[in-house]
């Protein structure tokens, strides 16, 4: 895989790696992991909310009145 960054993005990545005392690759790997984990969590929460609405929509509507 090749990751093409702007000069500004590369500089930000370099600074972050230096601040954390790790490689630029490690910073990028951590960022990807955080992003994908957050997306999966958001999908699970959305799915749970849909199930609650489907099961209890009438009661939720009455509470909103």
PDB file of N, H, CA, C and O in Angstrom:
ATOM      1  N   UNK A   1       0.849  -1.177   0.000  1.00  0.00           N
ATOM      2  CA  UNK A   1       0.000   0.000   0.000  1.00  0.00           C
ATOM      3  C   UNK A   1       0.890   1.235   0.000  1.00  0.00           C
ATOM      4  O   UNK A   1       1.904   1.289   0.696  1.00  0.00           O
ATOM      5  N   UNK A   2       0.503   2.199  -0.772  1.00  0.00           N
ATOM      6  H   UNK A   2      -0.321   2.155  -1.337  1.00  0.00           H
ATOM      7  CA  UNK A   2       1.202   3.478  -0.792  1.00  0.00           C
ATOM      8  C   UNK A   2       0.236   4.541  -0.303  1.00  0.00           C
ATOM      9  O   UNK A   2      -0.903   4.625  -0.762  1.00  0.00           O
ATOM     10  N   UNK A   3       0.701   5.342   0.623  1.00  0.00           N
ATOM     11  H   UNK A   3       1.626   5.275   0.996  1.00  0.00           H
ATOM     12  CA  UNK A   3      -0.123   6.424   1.159  1.00  0.00           C
ATOM     13  C   UNK A   3       0.495   7.742   0.717  1.00  0.00           C
ATOM     14  O   UNK A   3       1.630   8.065   1.069  1.00  0.00           O
ATOM     15  N   UNK A   4      -0.270   8.490  -0.055  1.00  0.00           N
ATOM     16  H   UNK A   4      -1.192   8.228  -0.340  1.00  0.00           H
ATOM     17  CA  UNK A   4       0.231   9.781  -0.534  1.00  0.00           C
ATOM     18  C   UNK A   4      -0.365  10.882   0.342  1.00  0.00           C
ATOM     19  O   UNK A   4      -1.583  11.002   0.476  1.00  0.00           O
ATOM     20  N   UNK A   5       0.508  11.670   0.925  1.00  0.00           N
ATOM     21  H   UNK A   5       1.497  11.573   0.817  1.00  0.00           H
ATOM     22  CA  UNK A   5       0.104  12.762   1.802  1.00  0.00           C
ATOM     23  C   UNK A   5       0.560  14.082   1.221  1.00  0.00           C
ATOM     24  O   UNK A   5       1.540  14.149   0.480  1.00  0.00           O
ATOM     25  N   UNK A   6      -0.173  15.143   1.573  1.00  0.00           N
ATOM     26  H   UNK A   6      -0.969  15.089   2.175  1.00  0.00           H
ATOM     27  CA  UNK A   6       0.311  16.473   1.218  1.00  0.00           C
ATOM     28  C   UNK A   6       1.524  16.772   2.095  1.00  0.00           C
ATOM     29  O   UNK A   6       1.772  16.081   3.083  1.00  0.00           O
ATOM     30  N   UNK A   7       2.262  17.787   1.731  1.00  0.00           N
ATOM     31  H   UNK A   7       2.060  18.348   0.928  1.00  0.00           H
ATOM     32  CA  UNK A   7       3.418  18.166   2.553  1.00  0.00           C
ATOM     33  C   UNK A   7       2.981  18.500   3.971  1.00  0.00           C
ATOM     34  O   UNK A   7       3.653  18.141   4.937  1.00  0.00           O
ATOM     35  N   UNK A   8       1.844  19.194   4.092  1.00  0.00           N
ATOM     36  H   UNK A   8       1.298  19.486   3.307  1.00  0.00           H
ATOM     37  CA  UNK A   8       1.336  19.573   5.410  1.00  0.00           C
ATOM     38  C   UNK A   8       0.950  18.337   6.223  1.00  0.00           C
ATOM     39  O   UNK A   8       1.274  18.245   7.407  1.00  0.00           O
ATOM     40  N   UNK A   9       0.258  17.389   5.590  1.00  0.00           N
ATOM     41  H   UNK A   9      -0.006  17.464   4.628  1.00  0.00           H
ATOM     42  CA  UNK A   9      -0.131  16.161   6.295  1.00  0.00           C
ATOM     43  C   UNK A   9       1.088  15.373   6.741  1.00  0.00           C
ATOM     44  O   UNK A   9       1.121  14.842   7.852  1.00  0.00           O
ATOM     45  N   UNK A  10       2.086  15.298   5.877  1.00  0.00           N
ATOM     46  H   UNK A  10       2.059  15.729   4.975  1.00  0.00           H
ATOM     47  CA  UNK A  10       3.301  14.570   6.230  1.00  0.00           C
ATOM     48  C   UNK A  10       4.018  15.246   7.397  1.00  0.00           C
ATOM     49  O   UNK A  10       4.536  14.564   8.281  1.00  0.00           O
ATOM     50  N   UNK A  11       4.052  16.554   7.408  1.00  0.00           N
ATOM     51  H   UNK A  11       3.632  17.108   6.690  1.00  0.00           H
ATOM     52  CA  UNK A  11       4.689  17.279   8.506  1.00  0.00           C
ATOM     53  C   UNK A  11       3.923  17.054   9.805  1.00  0.00           C
ATOM     54  O   UNK A  11       4.534  16.849  10.854  1.00  0.00           O
ATOM     55  N   UNK A  12       2.600  17.090   9.749  1.00  0.00           N
ATOM     56  H   UNK A  12       2.104  17.257   8.897  1.00  0.00           H
ATOM     57  CA  UNK A  12       1.796  16.828  10.951  1.00  0.00           C
ATOM     58  C   UNK A  12       2.045  15.415  11.467  1.00  0.00           C
ATOM     59  O   UNK A  12       2.165  15.200  12.673  1.00  0.00           O
ATOM     60  N   UNK A  13       2.121  14.458  10.554  1.00  0.00           N
ATOM     61  H   UNK A  13       2.024  14.632   9.574  1.00  0.00           H
ATOM     62  CA  UNK A  13       2.382  13.076  10.931  1.00  0.00           C
ATOM     63  C   UNK A  13       3.778  12.946  11.551  1.00  0.00           C
ATOM     64  O   UNK A  13       3.959  12.256  12.554  1.00  0.00           O
ATOM     65  N   UNK A  14       4.749  13.612  10.947  1.00  0.00           N
ATOM     66  H   UNK A  14       4.601  14.173  10.132  1.00  0.00           H
ATOM     67  CA  UNK A  14       6.116  13.566  11.472  1.00  0.00           C
ATOM     68  C   UNK A  14       6.174  14.138  12.879  1.00  0.00           C
ATOM     69  O   UNK A  14       6.802  13.559  13.765  1.00  0.00           O
ATOM     70  N   UNK A  15       5.512  15.287  13.087  1.00  0.00           N
ATOM     71  H   UNK A  15       5.002  15.758  12.367  1.00  0.00           H
ATOM     72  CA  UNK A  15       5.505  15.916  14.414  1.00  0.00           C
ATOM     73  C   UNK A  15       4.839  15.033  15.456  1.00  0.00           C
ATOM     74  O   UNK A  15       5.328  14.886  16.576  1.00  0.00           O
ATOM     75  N   UNK A  16       3.696  14.440  15.059  1.00  0.00           N
ATOM     76  H   UNK A  16       3.299  14.559  14.149  1.00  0.00           H
ATOM     77  CA  UNK A  16       2.975  13.574  15.992  1.00  0.00           C
ATOM     78  C   UNK A  16       3.833  12.370  16.375  1.00  0.00           C
ATOM     79  O   UNK A  16       3.885  11.988  17.544  1.00  0.00           O
ATOM     80  N   UNK A  17       4.495  11.783  15.404  1.00  0.00           N
ATOM     81  H   UNK A  17       4.453  12.093  14.455  1.00  0.00           H
ATOM     82  CA  UNK A  17       5.367  10.639  15.667  1.00  0.00           C
ATOM     83  C   UNK A  17       6.501  11.033  16.614  1.00  0.00           C
ATOM     84  O   UNK A  17       6.836  10.293  17.539  1.00  0.00           O
ATOM     85  N   UNK A  18       7.079  12.191  16.373  1.00  0.00           N
ATOM     86  H   UNK A  18       6.808  12.792  15.622  1.00  0.00           H
ATOM     87  CA  UNK A  18       8.163  12.666  17.239  1.00  0.00           C
ATOM     88  C   UNK A  18       7.647  12.889  18.658  1.00  0.00           C
ATOM     89  O   UNK A  18       8.298  12.494  19.625  1.00  0.00           O
ATOM     90  N   UNK A  19       6.476  13.524  18.787  1.00  0.00           N
ATOM     91  H   UNK A  19       5.947  13.846  18.002  1.00  0.00           H
ATOM     92  CA  UNK A  19       5.893  13.788  20.109  1.00  0.00           C
ATOM     93  C   UNK A  19       5.609  12.499  20.875  1.00  0.00           C
ATOM     94  O   UNK A  19       5.772  12.444  22.094  1.00  0.00           O
ATOM     95  N   UNK A  20       5.180  11.459  20.149  1.00  0.00           N
ATOM     96  H   UNK A  20       5.047  11.504  19.159  1.00  0.00           H
ATOM     97  CA  UNK A  20       4.839  10.190  20.791  1.00  0.00           C
ATOM     98  C   UNK A  20       6.033   9.253  20.907  1.00  0.00           C
ATOM     99  O   UNK A  20       5.965   8.232  21.591  1.00  0.00           O
ATOM    100  N   UNK A  21       7.118   9.600  20.242  1.00  0.00           N
ATOM    101  H   UNK A  21       7.174  10.430  19.686  1.00  0.00           H
ATOM    102  CA  UNK A  21       8.311   8.756  20.296  1.00  0.00           C
ATOM    103  C   UNK A  21       8.143   7.444  19.543  1.00  0.00           C
ATOM    104  O   UNK A  21       8.699   6.417  19.932  1.00  0.00           O
ATOM    105  N   UNK A  22       7.372   7.489  18.461  1.00  0.00           N
ATOM    106  H   UNK A  22       6.920   8.323  18.145  1.00  0.00           H
ATOM    107  CA  UNK A  22       7.153   6.294  17.643  1.00  0.00           C
ATOM    108  C   UNK A  22       7.352   6.669  16.178  1.00  0.00           C
ATOM    109  O   UNK A  22       7.569   7.833  15.842  1.00  0.00           O
ATOM    110  N   UNK A  23       7.275   5.662  15.318  1.00  0.00           N
ATOM    111  H   UNK A  23       7.099   4.716  15.591  1.00  0.00           H
ATOM    112  CA  UNK A  23       7.446   5.917  13.892  1.00  0.00           C
ATOM    113  C   UNK A  23       6.189   6.550  13.295  1.00  0.00           C
ATOM    114  O   UNK A  23       5.101   6.478  13.867  1.00  0.00           O
ATOM    115  N   UNK A  24       6.369   7.163  12.145  1.00  0.00           N
ATOM    116  H   UNK A  24       7.252   7.222  11.680  1.00  0.00           H
ATOM    117  CA  UNK A  24       5.224   7.726  11.426  1.00  0.00           C
ATOM    118  C   UNK A  24       4.259   6.608  11.060  1.00  0.00           C
ATOM    119  O   UNK A  24       3.043   6.798  11.102  1.00  0.00           O
ATOM    120  N   UNK A  25       4.787   5.457  10.706  1.00  0.00           N
ATOM    121  H   UNK A  25       5.774   5.303  10.671  1.00  0.00           H
ATOM    122  CA  UNK A  25       3.937   4.315  10.373  1.00  0.00           C
ATOM    123  C   UNK A  25       3.069   3.921  11.560  1.00  0.00           C
ATOM    124  O   UNK A  25       1.887   3.624  11.386  1.00  0.00           O
ATOM    125  N   UNK A  26       3.633   3.914  12.754  1.00  0.00           N
ATOM    126  H   UNK A  26       4.593   4.155  12.895  1.00  0.00           H
ATOM    127  CA  UNK A  26       2.866   3.548  13.948  1.00  0.00           C
ATOM    128  C   UNK A  26       1.747   4.556  14.214  1.00  0.00           C
ATOM    129  O   UNK A  26       0.640   4.165  14.582  1.00  0.00           O
ATOM    130  N   UNK A  27       2.021   5.829  14.034  1.00  0.00           N
ATOM    131  H   UNK A  27       2.921   6.147  13.734  1.00  0.00           H
ATOM    132  CA  UNK A  27       0.983   6.849  14.220  1.00  0.00           C
ATOM    133  C   UNK A  27      -0.145   6.621  13.219  1.00  0.00           C
ATOM    134  O   UNK A  27      -1.317   6.687  13.586  1.00  0.00           O
ATOM    135  N   UNK A  28       0.192   6.356  11.968  1.00  0.00           N
ATOM    136  H   UNK A  28       1.145   6.303  11.670  1.00  0.00           H
ATOM    137  CA  UNK A  28      -0.822   6.113  10.941  1.00  0.00           C
ATOM    138  C   UNK A  28      -1.626   4.856  11.261  1.00  0.00           C
ATOM    139  O   UNK A  28      -2.848   4.853  11.113  1.00  0.00           O
ATOM    140  N   UNK A  29      -0.957   3.786  11.698  1.00  0.00           N
ATOM    141  H   UNK A  29       0.036   3.787  11.818  1.00  0.00           H
ATOM    142  CA  UNK A  29      -1.655   2.547  12.054  1.00  0.00           C
ATOM    143  C   UNK A  29      -2.634   2.791  13.195  1.00  0.00           C
ATOM    144  O   UNK A  29      -3.767   2.311  13.156  1.00  0.00           O
ATOM    145  N   UNK A  30      -2.203   3.535  14.211  1.00  0.00           N
ATOM    146  H   UNK A  30      -1.282   3.924  14.243  1.00  0.00           H
ATOM    147  CA  UNK A  30      -3.079   3.838  15.351  1.00  0.00           C
ATOM    148  C   UNK A  30      -4.293   4.652  14.910  1.00  0.00           C
ATOM    149  O   UNK A  30      -5.413   4.409  15.358  1.00  0.00           O
ATOM    150  N   UNK A  31      -4.058   5.610  14.038  1.00  0.00           N
ATOM    151  H   UNK A  31      -3.147   5.808  13.674  1.00  0.00           H
ATOM    152  CA  UNK A  31      -5.158   6.456  13.553  1.00  0.00           C
ATOM    153  C   UNK A  31      -6.175   5.624  12.769  1.00  0.00           C
ATOM    154  O   UNK A  31      -7.381   5.816  12.923  1.00  0.00           O
ATOM    155  N   UNK A  32      -5.705   4.719  11.946  1.00  0.00           N
ATOM    156  H   UNK A  32      -4.726   4.563  11.821  1.00  0.00           H
ATOM    157  CA  UNK A  32      -6.601   3.859  11.174  1.00  0.00           C
ATOM    158  C   UNK A  32      -7.392   2.961  12.117  1.00  0.00           C
ATOM    159  O   UNK A  32      -8.599   2.786  11.949  1.00  0.00           O
ATOM    160  N   UNK A  33      -6.719   2.398  13.098  1.00  0.00           N
ATOM    161  H   UNK A  33      -5.739   2.540  13.235  1.00  0.00           H
ATOM    162  CA  UNK A  33      -7.394   1.534  14.067  1.00  0.00           C
ATOM    163  C   UNK A  33      -8.484   2.309  14.814  1.00  0.00           C
ATOM    164  O   UNK A  33      -9.606   1.823  14.956  1.00  0.00           O
ATOM    165  N   UNK A  34      -8.159   3.493  15.283  1.00  0.00           N
ATOM    166  H   UNK A  34      -7.247   3.888  15.168  1.00  0.00           H
ATOM    167  CA  UNK A  34      -9.139   4.316  16.007  1.00  0.00           C
ATOM    168  C   UNK A  34     -10.334   4.653  15.115  1.00  0.00           C
ATOM    169  O   UNK A  34     -11.480   4.571  15.557  1.00  0.00           O
ATOM    170  N   UNK A  35     -10.076   5.027  13.883  1.00  0.00           N
ATOM    171  H   UNK A  35      -9.145   5.094  13.524  1.00  0.00           H
ATOM    172  CA  UNK A  35     -11.133   5.400  12.947  1.00  0.00           C
ATOM    173  C   UNK A  35     -12.064   4.225  12.673  1.00  0.00           C
ATOM    174  O   UNK A  35     -13.285   4.375  12.725  1.00  0.00           O
ATOM    175  N   UNK A  36     -11.501   3.064  12.383  1.00  0.00           N
ATOM    176  H   UNK A  36     -10.510   2.942  12.341  1.00  0.00           H
ATOM    177  CA  UNK A  36     -12.333   1.914  12.069  1.00  0.00           C
ATOM    178  C   UNK A  36     -13.073   1.397  13.298  1.00  0.00           C
ATOM    179  O   UNK A  36     -14.211   0.943  13.182  1.00  0.00           O
ATOM    180  N   UNK A  37     -12.455   1.456  14.457  1.00  0.00           N
ATOM    181  H   UNK A  37     -11.531   1.825  14.551  1.00  0.00           H
ATOM    182  CA  UNK A  37     -13.114   1.030  15.688  1.00  0.00           C
ATOM    183  C   UNK A  37     -14.291   1.949  15.991  1.00  0.00           C
ATOM    184  O   UNK A  37     -15.368   1.478  16.357  1.00  0.00           O
ATOM    185  N   UNK A  38     -14.095   3.243  15.843  1.00  0.00           N
ATOM    186  H   UNK A  38     -13.220   3.626  15.546  1.00  0.00           H
ATOM    187  CA  UNK A  38     -15.166   4.212  16.086  1.00  0.00           C
ATOM    188  C   UNK A  38     -16.327   3.976  15.124  1.00  0.00           C
ATOM    189  O   UNK A  38     -17.487   4.076  15.524  1.00  0.00           O
ATOM    190  N   UNK A  39     -16.036   3.667  13.871  1.00  0.00           N
ATOM    191  H   UNK A  39     -15.094   3.585  13.546  1.00  0.00           H
ATOM    192  CA  UNK A  39     -17.076   3.405  12.885  1.00  0.00           C
ATOM    193  C   UNK A  39     -17.890   2.173  13.237  1.00  0.00           C
ATOM    194  O   UNK A  39     -19.115   2.185  13.116  1.00  0.00           O
ATOM    195  N   UNK A  40     -17.220   1.102  13.673  1.00  0.00           N
ATOM    196  H   UNK A  40     -16.225   1.093  13.771  1.00  0.00           H
ATOM    197  CA  UNK A  40     -17.947  -0.111  14.065  1.00  0.00           C
ATOM    198  C   UNK A  40     -18.821   0.162  15.280  1.00  0.00           C
ATOM    199  O   UNK A  40     -19.949  -0.326  15.351  1.00  0.00           O
ATOM    200  N   UNK A  41     -18.318   0.932  16.234  1.00  0.00           N
ATOM    201  H   UNK A  41     -17.402   1.328  16.176  1.00  0.00           H
ATOM    202  CA  UNK A  41     -19.101   1.264  17.427  1.00  0.00           C
ATOM    203  C   UNK A  41     -20.338   2.064  17.043  1.00  0.00           C
ATOM    204  O   UNK A  41     -21.439   1.786  17.520  1.00  0.00           O
ATOM    205  N   UNK A  42     -20.154   3.047  16.188  1.00  0.00           N
ATOM    206  H   UNK A  42     -19.260   3.273  15.800  1.00  0.00           H
ATOM    207  CA  UNK A  42     -21.271   3.886  15.736  1.00  0.00           C
ATOM    208  C   UNK A  42     -22.327   3.020  15.054  1.00  0.00           C
ATOM    209  O   UNK A  42     -23.524   3.230  15.254  1.00  0.00           O
ATOM    210  N   UNK A  43     -21.892   2.047  14.247  1.00  0.00           N
ATOM    211  H   UNK A  43     -20.920   1.877  14.084  1.00  0.00           H
ATOM    212  CA  UNK A  43     -22.840   1.158  13.567  1.00  0.00           C
ATOM    213  C   UNK A  43     -23.610   0.303  14.577  1.00  0.00           C
ATOM    214  O   UNK A  43     -24.813   0.096  14.419  1.00  0.00           O
ATOM    215  N   UNK A  44     -22.926  -0.194  15.610  1.00  0.00           N
ATOM    216  H   UNK A  44     -21.948  -0.026  15.738  1.00  0.00           H
ATOM    217  CA  UNK A  44     -23.609  -1.005  16.624  1.00  0.00           C
ATOM    218  C   UNK A  44     -24.624  -0.174  17.394  1.00  0.00           C
ATOM    219  O   UNK A  44     -25.730  -0.642  17.663  1.00  0.00           O
ATOM    220  N   UNK A  45     -24.261   1.056  17.751  1.00  0.00           N
ATOM    221  H   UNK A  45     -23.362   1.436  17.532  1.00  0.00           H
ATOM    222  CA  UNK A  45     -25.173   1.928  18.488  1.00  0.00           C
ATOM    223  C   UNK A  45     -26.388   2.266  17.624  1.00  0.00           C
ATOM    224  O   UNK A  45     -27.518   2.253  18.112  1.00  0.00           O
ATOM    225  N   UNK A  46     -26.166   2.566  16.357  1.00  0.00           N
ATOM    226  H   UNK A  46     -25.248   2.577  15.960  1.00  0.00           H
ATOM    227  CA  UNK A  46     -27.275   2.882  15.450  1.00  0.00           C
ATOM    228  C   UNK A  46     -28.212   1.685  15.303  1.00  0.00           C
ATOM    229  O   UNK A  46     -29.432   1.846  15.299  1.00  0.00           O
ATOM    230  N   UNK A  47     -27.650   0.507  15.185  1.00  0.00           N
ATOM    231  H   UNK A  47     -26.659   0.376  15.188  1.00  0.00           H
ATOM    232  CA  UNK A  47     -28.459  -0.692  15.081  1.00  0.00           C
ATOM    233  C   UNK A  47     -29.287  -0.929  16.332  1.00  0.00           C
ATOM    234  O   UNK A  47     -30.462  -1.283  16.242  1.00  0.00           O
ATOM    235  N   UNK A  48     -28.682  -0.736  17.498  1.00  0.00           N
ATOM    236  H   UNK A  48     -27.727  -0.448  17.571  1.00  0.00           H
ATOM    237  CA  UNK A  48     -29.411  -0.907  18.759  1.00  0.00           C
ATOM    238  C   UNK A  48     -30.541   0.118  18.866  1.00  0.00           C
ATOM    239  O   UNK A  48     -31.642  -0.210  19.309  1.00  0.00           O
ATOM    240  N   UNK A  49     -30.269   1.343  18.465  1.00  0.00           N
ATOM    241  H   UNK A  49     -29.375   1.609  18.105  1.00  0.00           H
ATOM    242  CA  UNK A  49     -31.299   2.384  18.528  1.00  0.00           C
ATOM    243  C   UNK A  49     -32.467   2.043  17.608  1.00  0.00           C
ATOM    244  O   UNK A  49     -33.626   2.242  17.972  1.00  0.00           O
ATOM    245  N   UNK A  50     -32.162   1.531  16.419  1.00  0.00           N
ATOM    246  H   UNK A  50     -31.221   1.369  16.123  1.00  0.00           H
ATOM    247  CA  UNK A  50     -33.235   1.135  15.488  1.00  0.00           C
ATOM    248  C   UNK A  50     -34.087   0.020  16.088  1.00  0.00           C
ATOM    249  O   UNK A  50     -35.311   0.036  15.960  1.00  0.00           O
ATOM    250  N   UNK A  51     -33.448  -0.944  16.741  1.00  0.00           N
ATOM    251  H   UNK A  51     -32.454  -0.958  16.846  1.00  0.00           H
ATOM    252  CA  UNK A  51     -34.204  -2.036  17.353  1.00  0.00           C
ATOM    253  C   UNK A  51     -35.103  -1.527  18.474  1.00  0.00           C
ATOM    254  O   UNK A  51     -36.238  -1.984  18.604  1.00  0.00           O
ATOM    255  N   UNK A  52     -34.619  -0.593  19.283  1.00  0.00           N
ATOM    256  H   UNK A  52     -33.696  -0.221  19.177  1.00  0.00           H
ATOM    257  CA  UNK A  52     -35.435  -0.018  20.356  1.00  0.00           C
ATOM    258  C   UNK A  52     -36.613   0.741  19.766  1.00  0.00           C
ATOM    259  O   UNK A  52     -37.739   0.611  20.246  1.00  0.00           O
ATOM    260  N   UNK A  53     -36.366   1.527  18.738  1.00  0.00           N
ATOM    261  H   UNK A  53     -35.451   1.633  18.348  1.00  0.00           H
ATOM    262  CA  UNK A  53     -37.443   2.295  18.103  1.00  0.00           C
ATOM    263  C   UNK A  53     -38.469   1.357  17.498  1.00  0.00           C
ATOM    264  O   UNK A  53     -39.672   1.585  17.631  1.00  0.00           O
ATOM    265  N   UNK A  54     -38.006   0.296  16.828  1.00  0.00           N
ATOM    266  H   UNK A  54     -37.029   0.111  16.720  1.00  0.00           H
ATOM    267  CA  UNK A  54     -38.941  -0.665  16.237  1.00  0.00           C
ATOM    268  C   UNK A  54     -39.786  -1.346  17.310  1.00  0.00           C
ATOM    269  O   UNK A  54     -40.987  -1.545  17.125  1.00  0.00           O
ATOM    270  N   UNK A  55     -39.168  -1.697  18.415  1.00  0.00           N
ATOM    271  H   UNK A  55     -38.192  -1.535  18.564  1.00  0.00           H
ATOM    272  CA  UNK A  55     -39.875  -2.435  19.461  1.00  0.00           C
ATOM    273  C   UNK A  55     -40.757  -1.539  20.328  1.00  0.00           C
ATOM    274  O   UNK A  55     -41.791  -1.984  20.824  1.00  0.00           O
ATOM    275  N   UNK A  56     -40.361  -0.298  20.511  1.00  0.00           N
ATOM    276  H   UNK A  56     -39.520   0.064  20.107  1.00  0.00           H
ATOM    277  CA  UNK A  56     -41.045   0.573  21.476  1.00  0.00           C
ATOM    278  C   UNK A  56     -41.424   1.937  20.890  1.00  0.00           C
ATOM    279  O   UNK A  56     -41.580   2.915  21.621  1.00  0.00           O
ATOM    280  N   UNK A  57     -41.567   1.985  19.581  1.00  0.00           N
ATOM    281  H   UNK A  57     -41.441   1.190  18.988  1.00  0.00           H
ATOM    282  CA  UNK A  57     -41.874   3.260  18.920  1.00  0.00           C
ATOM    283  C   UNK A  57     -43.118   3.948  19.436  1.00  0.00           C
ATOM    284  O   UNK A  57     -43.128   5.165  19.620  1.00  0.00           O
ATOM    285  N   UNK A  58     -44.184   3.166  19.674  1.00  0.00           N
ATOM    286  H   UNK A  58     -44.176   2.177  19.524  1.00  0.00           H
ATOM    287  CA  UNK A  58     -45.429   3.759  20.159  1.00  0.00           C
ATOM    288  C   UNK A  58     -45.221   4.427  21.517  1.00  0.00           C
ATOM    289  O   UNK A  58     -45.681   5.548  21.735  1.00  0.00           O
ATOM    290  N   UNK A  59     -44.543   3.753  22.412  1.00  0.00           N
ATOM    291  H   UNK A  59     -44.170   2.842  22.235  1.00  0.00           H
ATOM    292  CA  UNK A  59     -44.308   4.310  23.757  1.00  0.00           C
ATOM    293  C   UNK A  59     -43.415   5.551  23.653  1.00  0.00           C
ATOM    294  O   UNK A  59     -43.632   6.533  24.363  1.00  0.00           O
ATOM    295  N   UNK A  60     -42.430   5.508  22.786  1.00  0.00           N
ATOM    296  H   UNK A  60     -42.253   4.710  22.209  1.00  0.00           H
ATOM    297  CA  UNK A  60     -41.547   6.669  22.622  1.00  0.00           C
ATOM    298  C   UNK A  60     -42.336   7.862  22.077  1.00  0.00           C
ATOM    299  O   UNK A  60     -42.128   8.997  22.505  1.00  0.00           O
ATOM    300  N   UNK A  61     -43.231   7.602  21.143  1.00  0.00           N
ATOM    301  H   UNK A  61     -43.400   6.680  20.795  1.00  0.00           H
ATOM    302  CA  UNK A  61     -44.083   8.687  20.616  1.00  0.00           C
ATOM    303  C   UNK A  61     -44.939   9.289  21.710  1.00  0.00           C
ATOM    304  O   UNK A  61     -45.067  10.510  21.800  1.00  0.00           O
ATOM    305  N   UNK A  62     -45.526   8.444  22.541  1.00  0.00           N
ATOM    306  H   UNK A  62     -45.422   7.452  22.468  1.00  0.00           H
ATOM    307  CA  UNK A  62     -46.382   8.948  23.633  1.00  0.00           C
ATOM    308  C   UNK A  62     -45.566   9.767  24.634  1.00  0.00           C
ATOM    309  O   UNK A  62     -46.045  10.777  25.149  1.00  0.00           O
ATOM    310  N   UNK A  63     -44.333   9.330  24.908  1.00  0.00           N
ATOM    311  H   UNK A  63     -43.944   8.509  24.490  1.00  0.00           H
ATOM    312  CA  UNK A  63     -43.477  10.084  25.839  1.00  0.00           C
ATOM    313  C   UNK A  63     -43.099  11.438  25.265  1.00  0.00           C
ATOM    314  O   UNK A  63     -42.873  12.387  26.014  1.00  0.00           O
ATOM    315  N   UNK A  64     -43.030  11.536  23.954  1.00  0.00           N
ATOM    316  H   UNK A  64     -43.214  10.764  23.345  1.00  0.00           H
ATOM    317  CA  UNK A  64     -42.666  12.796  23.320  1.00  0.00           C
ATOM    318  C   UNK A  64     -43.788  13.801  23.249  1.00  0.00           C
ATOM    319  O   UNK A  64     -43.561  14.953  22.878  1.00  0.00           O
ATOM    320  N   UNK A  65     -45.001  13.392  23.598  1.00  0.00           N
ATOM    321  H   UNK A  65     -45.185  12.457  23.900  1.00  0.00           H
ATOM    322  CA  UNK A  65     -46.145  14.316  23.505  1.00  0.00           C
ATOM    323  C   UNK A  65     -46.238  15.210  24.701  1.00  0.00           C
ATOM    324  O   UNK A  65     -47.140  16.043  24.781  1.00  0.00           O
TER     325      UNK A  65
END
